[in-house]
Amino acid sequence: MPLSLVESKEVPITSIEWGHHKKILAIAKIDKTIDIYDLDTSSEPENTLVHEYQKDINCMKWNPVCNKTLAVGCRFGVCLWDSNSWMEFLHTKNHFPVTSIEWSHNGDYFVTGSINDDAIVVWDFTTNKPTALKR
């Protein structure tokens, strides 16, 4: 399917992320929404993720092991979405806005960075517990 069929509905895009295992595309927009596309089946969003904590989306990354978990860096922390559109909000003191996210190769951990914090935070995906690493 040509990507030209995917339109942003005239809302500015803040971040785009390809899935690792299928033609899954997440498009974050300035209106605090993320449209999820399955490009194998449709040029229309399969799902739209929205939550009041999901303000000022800066970055997002799919878990590399599966396309079922999306970590989204926002104004006050991380919105961690699962495939059932359930979201858990993760945050630590003084670590906002989240401007960078990267998953470990095995999907067990992800790290976040912030322009306002001297620490890099490592999150255990199983427990969602943070560990701060000073730079």
Protein Blocks (a to p, Z undefined) as FASTA:
>chain_A
ZZklpcghhpacfbdcddfkbccdddddfkopacdddfkloccdfbdcddfklghifbdc
ddfkbckbccdddfklccdddfkopacddddehiacdfbdcddfkopaccdddfkbcbdc
dddfklopacdddZZ
